[in-house]
Amino acid sequence: MSKSHNPSTDKGPTHTPGPWSVRQSRADLTYTHIGSATNESIACTKSEADAKLIAAAPDLLEALVELSGWQSTAPRSALQAAYRAIEKARG
């Protein structure tokens, strides 16, 4: 990773804006759905734990981007992990 590259300021692909929430399907109790604030379907999974993690994704990305701006006080390894996660989320 070059020193001039900062994924916290790079604009990646856009995603459906948060917040996202976990919803049980009324028709099929086997699946848990993740939906946007505008009722757009984001994902569907059989695992409620996975659904909660997916629903938290926009908030987690926003927090990582904000924290990565604290470069002078954050440990280098933590910043590198944050940059990798931001790059993975943004493609």
KOLGU-4560 file (N, C-alpha, C; in nm, 3 decimals, padded with zeros to 5 digits):
<recs>
<n_xx: 00.085 n_yy: -00.116 n_zz: 00.000 ca_xx: 00.000 ca_yy: 00.000 ca_zz: 00.000 c_xx: 00.090 c_yy: 00.123 c_zz: 00.000 mol: A seq: 1 type: MET>
<n_xx: 00.071 n_yy: 00.211 n_zz: -00.096 ca_xx: 00.153 ca_yy: 00.332 ca_zz: -00.103 c_xx: 00.110 c_yy: 00.430 c_zz: 00.004 mol: A seq: 2 type: SER>
<n_xx: 00.204 n_yy: 00.514 n_zz: 00.046 ca_xx: 00.173 ca_yy: 00.610 ca_zz: 00.152 c_xx: 00.075 c_yy: 00.717 c_zz: 00.106 mol: A seq: 3 type: LYS>
<n_xx: 00.067 n_yy: 00.743 n_zz: -00.024 ca_xx: -00.022 ca_yy: 00.846 ca_zz: -00.073 c_xx: -00.166 c_yy: 00.797 c_zz: -00.088 mol: A seq: 4 type: SER>
<n_xx: -00.186 n_yy: 00.667 n_zz: -00.082 ca_xx: -00.319 ca_yy: 00.609 ca_zz: -00.099 c_xx: -00.391 c_yy: 00.606 c_zz: 00.035 mol: A seq: 5 type: HIS>
<n_xx: -00.506 n_yy: 00.668 n_zz: 00.044 ca_xx: -00.585 ca_yy: 00.669 ca_zz: 00.166 c_xx: -00.728 c_yy: 00.633 c_zz: 00.132 mol: A seq: 6 type: ASN>
<n_xx: -00.768 n_yy: 00.506 n_zz: 00.158 ca_xx: -00.903 ca_yy: 00.464 ca_zz: 00.121 c_xx: -01.012 c_yy: 00.536 c_zz: 00.196 mol: A seq: 7 type: PRO>
<n_xx: -00.978 n_yy: 00.604 n_zz: 00.305 ca_xx: -01.082 ca_yy: 00.675 ca_zz: 00.378 c_xx: -01.132 c_yy: 00.797 c_zz: 00.301 mol: A seq: 8 type: SER>
<n_xx: -01.050 n_yy: 00.847 n_zz: 00.207 ca_xx: -01.091 ca_yy: 00.962 ca_zz: 00.127 c_xx: -01.123 c_yy: 00.925 c_zz: -00.017 mol: A seq: 9 type: THR>
<n_xx: -01.085 n_yy: 00.805 n_zz: -00.059 ca_xx: -01.116 ca_yy: 00.759 ca_zz: -00.195 c_xx: -01.264 c_yy: 00.726 c_zz: -00.202 mol: A seq: 10 type: ASP>
<n_xx: -01.325 n_yy: 00.759 n_zz: -00.312 ca_xx: -01.467 ca_yy: 00.726 ca_zz: -00.331 c_xx: -01.476 c_yy: 00.597 c_zz: -00.410 mol: A seq: 11 type: LYS>
<n_xx: -01.537 n_yy: 00.496 n_zz: -00.352 ca_xx: -01.556 ca_yy: 00.369 ca_zz: -00.418 c_xx: -01.695 c_yy: 00.360 c_zz: -00.476 mol: A seq: 12 type: GLY>
<n_xx: -01.733 n_yy: 00.240 n_zz: -00.516 ca_xx: -01.868 ca_yy: 00.221 ca_zz: -00.568 c_xx: -01.971 c_yy: 00.259 c_zz: -00.462 mol: A seq: 13 type: PRO>
<n_xx: -02.082 n_yy: 00.311 n_zz: -00.507 ca_xx: -02.186 ca_yy: 00.349 ca_zz: -00.412 c_xx: -02.267 c_yy: 00.226 c_zz: -00.372 mol: A seq: 14 type: THR>
<n_xx: -02.318 n_yy: 00.228 n_zz: -00.254 ca_xx: -02.404 ca_yy: 00.120 ca_zz: -00.206 c_xx: -02.535 c_yy: 00.181 c_zz: -00.159 mol: A seq: 15 type: HIS>
<n_xx: -02.631 n_yy: 00.096 n_zz: -00.132 ca_xx: -02.759 ca_yy: 00.144 ca_zz: -00.081 c_xx: -02.733 c_yy: 00.210 c_zz: 00.054 mol: A seq: 16 type: THR>
<n_xx: -02.775 n_yy: 00.334 n_zz: 00.071 ca_xx: -02.748 ca_yy: 00.403 ca_zz: 00.197 c_xx: -02.813 c_yy: 00.332 c_zz: 00.316 mol: A seq: 17 type: PRO>
<n_xx: -02.746 n_yy: 00.342 n_zz: 00.431 ca_xx: -02.802 ca_yy: 00.289 ca_zz: 00.554 c_xx: -02.904 c_yy: 00.385 c_zz: 00.611 mol: A seq: 18 type: GLY>
<n_xx: -02.969 n_yy: 00.354 n_zz: 00.717 ca_xx: -02.947 ca_yy: 00.232 ca_zz: 00.793 c_xx: -03.014 c_yy: 00.112 c_zz: 00.728 mol: A seq: 19 type: PRO>
<n_xx: -02.957 n_yy: -00.004 n_zz: 00.754 ca_xx: -03.018 ca_yy: -00.129 ca_zz: 00.711 c_xx: -03.071 c_yy: -00.198 c_zz: 00.837 mol: A seq: 20 type: TRP>
<n_xx: -03.174 n_yy: -00.279 n_zz: 00.820 ca_xx: -03.231 ca_yy: -00.347 ca_zz: 00.936 c_xx: -03.263 c_yy: -00.491 c_zz: 00.904 mol: A seq: 21 type: SER>
<n_xx: -03.272 n_yy: -00.570 n_zz: 01.008 ca_xx: -03.303 ca_yy: -00.713 ca_zz: 00.998 c_xx: -03.454 c_yy: -00.729 c_zz: 01.010 mol: A seq: 22 type: VAL>
<n_xx: -03.510 n_yy: -00.809 n_zz: 00.919 ca_xx: -03.655 ca_yy: -00.833 ca_zz: 00.920 c_xx: -03.682 c_yy: -00.981 c_zz: 00.897 mol: A seq: 23 type: ARG>
<n_xx: -03.772 n_yy: -01.036 n_zz: 00.975 ca_xx: -03.815 ca_yy: -01.173 ca_zz: 00.951 c_xx: -03.913 c_yy: -01.173 c_zz: 00.834 mol: A seq: 24 type: GLN>
<n_xx: -03.900 n_yy: -01.273 n_zz: 00.749 ca_xx: -03.994 ca_yy: -01.287 ca_zz: 00.638 c_xx: -04.127 c_yy: -01.335 c_zz: 00.693 mol: A seq: 25 type: SER>
<n_xx: -04.233 n_yy: -01.272 n_zz: 00.651 ca_xx: -04.367 ca_yy: -01.315 ca_zz: 00.695 c_xx: -04.408 c_yy: -01.444 c_zz: 00.624 mol: A seq: 26 type: ARG>
<n_xx: -04.365 n_yy: -01.459 n_zz: 00.502 ca_xx: -04.405 ca_yy: -01.575 ca_zz: 00.423 c_xx: -04.319 c_yy: -01.698 c_zz: 00.454 mol: A seq: 27 type: ALA>
<n_xx: -04.194 n_yy: -01.676 n_zz: 00.490 ca_xx: -04.101 ca_yy: -01.787 ca_zz: 00.508 c_xx: -04.015 c_yy: -01.760 c_zz: 00.631 mol: A seq: 28 type: ASP>
<n_xx: -04.045 n_yy: -01.826 n_zz: 00.741 ca_xx: -03.971 ca_yy: -01.802 ca_zz: 00.865 c_xx: -03.832 c_yy: -01.866 c_zz: 00.864 mol: A seq: 29 type: LEU>
<n_xx: -03.796 n_yy: -01.934 n_zz: 00.754 ca_xx: -03.664 ca_yy: -01.994 ca_zz: 00.741 c_xx: -03.558 c_yy: -01.889 c_zz: 00.713 mol: A seq: 30 type: THR>
<n_xx: -03.594 n_yy: -01.781 n_zz: 00.649 ca_xx: -03.499 ca_yy: -01.680 ca_zz: 00.606 c_xx: -03.515 c_yy: -01.549 c_zz: 00.683 mol: A seq: 31 type: TYR>
<n_xx: -03.404 n_yy: -01.483 n_zz: 00.704 ca_xx: -03.404 ca_yy: -01.349 ca_zz: 00.763 c_xx: -03.361 c_yy: -01.253 c_zz: 00.654 mol: A seq: 32 type: THR>
<n_xx: -03.434 n_yy: -01.144 n_zz: 00.638 ca_xx: -03.407 ca_yy: -01.047 ca_zz: 00.532 c_xx: -03.342 c_yy: -00.922 c_zz: 00.590 mol: A seq: 33 type: HIS>
<n_xx: -03.259 n_yy: -00.859 n_zz: 00.509 ca_xx: -03.198 ca_yy: -00.732 ca_zz: 00.544 c_xx: -03.254 c_yy: -00.631 c_zz: 00.446 mol: A seq: 34 type: ILE>
<n_xx: -03.308 n_yy: -00.521 n_zz: 00.499 ca_xx: -03.368 ca_yy: -00.420 ca_zz: 00.413 c_xx: -03.317 c_yy: -00.281 c_zz: 00.447 mol: A seq: 35 type: GLY>
<n_xx: -03.332 n_yy: -00.192 n_zz: 00.349 ca_xx: -03.289 ca_yy: -00.054 ca_zz: 00.368 c_xx: -03.401 c_yy: 00.028 c_zz: 00.432 mol: A seq: 36 type: SER>
<n_xx: -03.369 n_yy: 00.152 n_zz: 00.464 ca_xx: -03.469 ca_yy: 00.243 ca_zz: 00.522 c_xx: -03.583 c_yy: 00.270 c_zz: 00.424 mol: A seq: 37 type: ALA>
<n_xx: -03.557 n_yy: 00.250 n_zz: 00.294 ca_xx: -03.660 ca_yy: 00.270 ca_zz: 00.192 c_xx: -03.726 c_yy: 00.139 c_zz: 00.152 mol: A seq: 38 type: THR>
<n_xx: -03.710 n_yy: 00.037 n_zz: 00.235 ca_xx: -03.767 ca_yy: -00.097 ca_zz: 00.213 c_xx: -03.708 c_yy: -00.171 c_zz: 00.095 mol: A seq: 39 type: ASN>
<n_xx: -03.592 n_yy: -00.129 n_zz: 00.048 ca_xx: -03.523 ca_yy: -00.203 ca_zz: -00.059 c_xx: -03.461 c_yy: -00.328 c_zz: 00.002 mol: A seq: 40 type: GLU>
<n_xx: -03.475 n_yy: -00.440 n_zz: -00.066 ca_xx: -03.416 ca_yy: -00.564 ca_zz: -00.018 c_xx: -03.265 c_yy: -00.562 c_zz: -00.043 mol: A seq: 41 type: SER>
<n_xx: -03.187 n_yy: -00.586 n_zz: 00.063 ca_xx: -03.041 ca_yy: -00.587 ca_zz: 00.053 c_xx: -02.990 c_yy: -00.729 c_zz: 00.040 mol: A seq: 42 type: ILE>
<n_xx: -03.037 n_yy: -00.818 n_zz: 00.127 ca_xx: -02.989 ca_yy: -00.957 ca_zz: 00.128 c_xx: -03.089 c_yy: -01.044 c_zz: 00.202 mol: A seq: 43 type: ALA>
<n_xx: -03.067 n_yy: -01.173 n_zz: 00.192 ca_xx: -03.150 ca_yy: -01.272 ca_zz: 00.259 c_xx: -03.057 c_yy: -01.385 c_zz: 00.304 mol: A seq: 44 type: CYS>
<n_xx: -03.072 n_yy: -01.428 n_zz: 00.428 ca_xx: -02.986 ca_yy: -01.533 ca_zz: 00.480 c_xx: -03.063 c_yy: -01.622 c_zz: 00.576 mol: A seq: 45 type: THR>
<n_xx: -03.013 n_yy: -01.742 n_zz: 00.597 ca_xx: -03.075 ca_yy: -01.833 ca_zz: 00.693 c_xx: -03.025 c_yy: -01.807 c_zz: 00.835 mol: A seq: 46 type: LYS>
<n_xx: -02.917 n_yy: -01.732 n_zz: 00.848 ca_xx: -02.856 ca_yy: -01.707 ca_zz: 00.977 c_xx: -02.891 c_yy: -01.567 c_zz: 01.028 mol: A seq: 47 type: SER>
<n_xx: -02.952 n_yy: -01.559 n_zz: 01.145 ca_xx: -02.984 ca_yy: -01.429 ca_zz: 01.203 c_xx: -02.856 c_yy: -01.354 c_zz: 01.239 mol: A seq: 48 type: GLU>
<n_xx: -02.753 n_yy: -01.426 n_zz: 01.283 ca_xx: -02.625 ca_yy: -01.361 ca_zz: 01.316 c_xx: -02.564 c_yy: -01.297 c_zz: 01.191 mol: A seq: 49 type: ALA>
<n_xx: -02.569 n_yy: -01.367 n_zz: 01.078 ca_xx: -02.518 ca_yy: -01.310 ca_zz: 00.953 c_xx: -02.601 c_yy: -01.188 c_zz: 00.912 mol: A seq: 50 type: ASP>
<n_xx: -02.730 n_yy: -01.198 n_zz: 00.930 ca_xx: -02.819 ca_yy: -01.086 ca_zz: 00.895 c_xx: -02.784 c_yy: -00.961 c_zz: 00.977 mol: A seq: 51 type: ALA>
<n_xx: -02.758 n_yy: -00.979 n_zz: 01.105 ca_xx: -02.722 ca_yy: -00.866 ca_zz: 01.191 c_xx: -02.589 c_yy: -00.803 c_zz: 01.146 mol: A seq: 52 type: LYS>
<n_xx: -02.492 n_yy: -00.887 n_zz: 01.110 ca_xx: -02.363 ca_yy: -00.837 ca_zz: 01.063 c_xx: -02.378 c_yy: -00.761 c_zz: 00.931 mol: A seq: 53 type: LEU>
<n_xx: -02.455 n_yy: -00.816 n_zz: 00.839 ca_xx: -02.479 ca_yy: -00.749 ca_zz: 00.710 c_xx: -02.550 c_yy: -00.616 c_zz: 00.733 mol: A seq: 54 type: ILE>
<n_xx: -02.650 n_yy: -00.614 n_zz: 00.819 ca_xx: -02.725 ca_yy: -00.491 ca_zz: 00.846 c_xx: -02.636 c_yy: -00.383 c_zz: 00.908 mol: A seq: 55 type: ALA>
<n_xx: -02.532 n_yy: -00.424 n_zz: 00.978 ca_xx: -02.441 ca_yy: -00.328 ca_zz: 01.041 c_xx: -02.337 c_yy: -00.272 c_zz: 00.944 mol: A seq: 56 type: ALA>
<n_xx: -02.326 n_yy: -00.329 n_zz: 00.825 ca_xx: -02.220 ca_yy: -00.292 ca_zz: 00.731 c_xx: -02.210 c_yy: -00.142 c_zz: 00.701 mol: A seq: 57 type: ALA>
<n_xx: -02.317 n_yy: -00.071 n_zz: 00.670 ca_xx: -02.301 ca_yy: 00.072 ca_zz: 00.642 c_xx: -02.247 c_yy: 00.150 c_zz: 00.762 mol: A seq: 58 type: PRO>
<n_xx: -02.293 n_yy: 00.114 n_zz: 00.881 ca_xx: -02.246 ca_yy: 00.182 ca_zz: 01.002 c_xx: -02.099 c_yy: 00.149 c_zz: 01.029 mol: A seq: 59 type: ASP>
<n_xx: -02.061 n_yy: 00.023 n_zz: 01.009 ca_xx: -01.922 ca_yy: -00.017 ca_zz: 01.029 c_xx: -01.829 c_yy: 00.054 c_zz: 00.931 mol: A seq: 60 type: LEU>
<n_xx: -01.870 n_yy: 00.063 n_zz: 00.805 ca_xx: -01.789 ca_yy: 00.132 ca_zz: 00.705 c_xx: -01.773 c_yy: 00.279 c_zz: 00.741 mol: A seq: 61 type: LEU>
<n_xx: -01.882 n_yy: 00.344 n_zz: 00.779 ca_xx: -01.875 ca_yy: 00.485 ca_zz: 00.817 c_xx: -01.781 c_yy: 00.506 c_zz: 00.936 mol: A seq: 62 type: GLU>
<n_xx: -01.788 n_yy: 00.417 n_zz: 01.034 ca_xx: -01.700 ca_yy: 00.429 ca_zz: 01.152 c_xx: -01.554 c_yy: 00.408 c_zz: 01.114 mol: A seq: 63 type: ALA>
<n_xx: -01.526 n_yy: 00.311 n_zz: 01.027 ca_xx: -01.387 ca_yy: 00.288 ca_zz: 00.984 c_xx: -01.332 c_yy: 00.407 c_zz: 00.907 mol: A seq: 64 type: LEU>
<n_xx: -01.411 n_yy: 00.464 n_zz: 00.819 ca_xx: -01.366 ca_yy: 00.580 ca_zz: 00.743 c_xx: -01.335 c_yy: 00.695 c_zz: 00.838 mol: A seq: 65 type: VAL>
<n_xx: -01.423 n_yy: 00.717 n_zz: 00.936 ca_xx: -01.399 ca_yy: 00.826 ca_zz: 01.031 c_xx: -01.274 c_yy: 00.799 c_zz: 01.115 mol: A seq: 66 type: GLU>
<n_xx: -01.260 n_yy: 00.677 n_zz: 01.165 ca_xx: -01.144 ca_yy: 00.644 ca_zz: 01.248 c_xx: -01.013 c_yy: 00.649 c_zz: 01.170 mol: A seq: 67 type: LEU>
<n_xx: -01.018 n_yy: 00.615 n_zz: 01.041 ca_xx: -00.895 ca_yy: 00.615 ca_zz: 00.962 c_xx: -00.841 c_yy: 00.756 c_zz: 00.942 mol: A seq: 68 type: SER>
<n_xx: -00.922 n_yy: 00.856 n_zz: 00.969 ca_xx: -00.876 ca_yy: 00.994 ca_zz: 00.962 c_xx: -00.787 c_yy: 01.032 c_zz: 01.079 mol: A seq: 69 type: GLY>
<n_xx: -00.781 n_yy: 00.949 n_zz: 01.181 ca_xx: -00.698 ca_yy: 00.974 ca_zz: 01.299 c_xx: -00.563 c_yy: 00.907 c_zz: 01.284 mol: A seq: 70 type: TRP>
<n_xx: -00.498 n_yy: 00.928 n_zz: 01.171 ca_xx: -00.375 ca_yy: 00.859 ca_zz: 01.138 c_xx: -00.262 c_yy: 00.884 c_zz: 01.237 mol: A seq: 71 type: GLN>
<n_xx: -00.256 n_yy: 01.002 n_zz: 01.295 ca_xx: -00.142 ca_yy: 01.034 ca_zz: 01.381 c_xx: -00.150 c_yy: 00.965 c_zz: 01.517 mol: A seq: 72 type: SER>
<n_xx: -00.268 n_yy: 00.922 n_zz: 01.559 ca_xx: -00.281 ca_yy: 00.863 ca_zz: 01.692 c_xx: -00.313 c_yy: 00.714 c_zz: 01.690 mol: A seq: 73 type: THR>
<n_xx: -00.351 n_yy: 00.661 n_zz: 01.576 ca_xx: -00.388 ca_yy: 00.519 ca_zz: 01.568 c_xx: -00.266 c_yy: 00.432 c_zz: 01.543 mol: A seq: 74 type: ALA>
<n_xx: -00.264 n_yy: 00.312 n_zz: 01.602 ca_xx: -00.154 ca_yy: 00.219 ca_zz: 01.572 c_xx: -00.153 c_yy: 00.184 c_zz: 01.423 mol: A seq: 75 type: PRO>
<n_xx: -00.034 n_yy: 00.170 n_zz: 01.369 ca_xx: -00.018 ca_yy: 00.141 ca_zz: 01.226 c_xx: -00.095 c_yy: 00.015 c_zz: 01.184 mol: A seq: 76 type: ARG>
<n_xx: -00.087 n_yy: -00.089 n_zz: 01.266 ca_xx: -00.156 ca_yy: -00.215 ca_zz: 01.230 c_xx: -00.308 c_yy: -00.196 c_zz: 01.226 mol: A seq: 77 type: SER>
<n_xx: -00.360 n_yy: -00.114 n_zz: 01.316 ca_xx: -00.504 ca_yy: -00.088 ca_zz: 01.316 c_xx: -00.545 c_yy: -00.009 c_zz: 01.193 mol: A seq: 78 type: ALA>
<n_xx: -00.465 n_yy: 00.089 n_zz: 01.155 ca_xx: -00.494 ca_yy: 00.166 ca_zz: 01.034 c_xx: -00.490 c_yy: 00.077 c_zz: 00.910 mol: A seq: 79 type: LEU>
<n_xx: -00.390 n_yy: -00.009 n_zz: 00.902 ca_xx: -00.380 ca_yy: -00.099 ca_zz: 00.786 c_xx: -00.502 c_yy: -00.192 c_zz: 00.779 mol: A seq: 80 type: GLN>
<n_xx: -00.547 n_yy: -00.243 n_zz: 00.893 ca_xx: -00.666 ca_yy: -00.328 ca_zz: 00.896 c_xx: -00.790 c_yy: -00.248 c_zz: 00.854 mol: A seq: 81 type: ALA>
<n_xx: -00.799 n_yy: -00.125 n_zz: 00.899 ca_xx: -00.913 ca_yy: -00.039 ca_zz: 00.861 c_xx: -00.910 c_yy: -00.012 c_zz: 00.711 mol: A seq: 82 type: ALA>
<n_xx: -00.794 n_yy: 00.020 n_zz: 00.656 ca_xx: -00.781 ca_yy: 00.047 ca_zz: 00.513 c_xx: -00.820 c_yy: -00.076 c_zz: 00.432 mol: A seq: 83 type: TYR>
<n_xx: -00.777 n_yy: -00.195 n_zz: 00.474 ca_xx: -00.812 ca_yy: -00.317 ca_zz: 00.401 c_xx: -00.964 c_yy: -00.339 c_zz: 00.402 mol: A seq: 84 type: ARG>
<n_xx: -01.026 n_yy: -00.316 n_zz: 00.517 ca_xx: -01.171 ca_yy: -00.337 ca_zz: 00.528 c_xx: -01.247 c_yy: -00.235 c_zz: 00.443 mol: A seq: 85 type: ALA>
<n_xx: -01.200 n_yy: -00.110 n_zz: 00.441 ca_xx: -01.264 ca_yy: -00.007 ca_zz: 00.360 c_xx: -01.251 c_yy: -00.043 c_zz: 00.212 mol: A seq: 86 type: ILE>
<n_xx: -01.131 n_yy: -00.084 n_zz: 00.170 ca_xx: -01.110 ca_yy: -00.122 ca_zz: 00.030 c_xx: -01.198 c_yy: -00.240 c_zz: -00.008 mol: A seq: 87 type: GLU>
<n_xx: -01.210 n_yy: -00.338 n_zz: 00.082 ca_xx: -01.295 ca_yy: -00.454 ca_zz: 00.055 c_xx: -01.441 c_yy: -00.413 c_zz: 00.039 mol: A seq: 88 type: LYS>
<n_xx: -01.486 n_yy: -00.323 n_zz: 00.124 ca_xx: -01.625 ca_yy: -00.277 ca_zz: 00.118 c_xx: -01.655 c_yy: -00.196 c_zz: -00.006 mol: A seq: 89 type: ALA>
<n_xx: -01.557 n_yy: -00.116 n_zz: -00.047 ca_xx: -01.579 ca_yy: -00.026 ca_zz: -00.161 c_xx: -01.539 c_yy: -00.087 c_zz: -00.295 mol: A seq: 90 type: ARG>
<n_xx: -01.481 n_yy: -00.203 n_zz: -00.290 ca_xx: -01.442 ca_yy: -00.271 ca_zz: -00.414 c_xx: -01.310 c_yy: -00.227 c_zz: -00.460 mol: A seq: 91 type: GLY>
</recs>
